[in-house]
């Protein structure tokens, strides 16, 4: 099952939306920008029964600890970084 994860990035917290292939939101959550918060995201993915490789991630930055964490878990990312 393919899942899309939209992440509204900020330096302190991240608003998450997990969406199915039809674009329906199946789970929303706010996590802290911390290792514990990142593992909460991973736990949610596992609860949905979705493999990391089946996740497409949209996030506003390409250079961040969260992006590195997602790659380490095997998720693909579709970042749209803003020019500096």
Secondary structure, 3 states (H helix, E strand, C coil): CCEEEEEECCCCEEEEEEECCCCCEEEEEEEECCHHHHHHHHHHHHHCCCCHHHEEEEECCCCCHHHHHHHHHCCEECCCCCCC
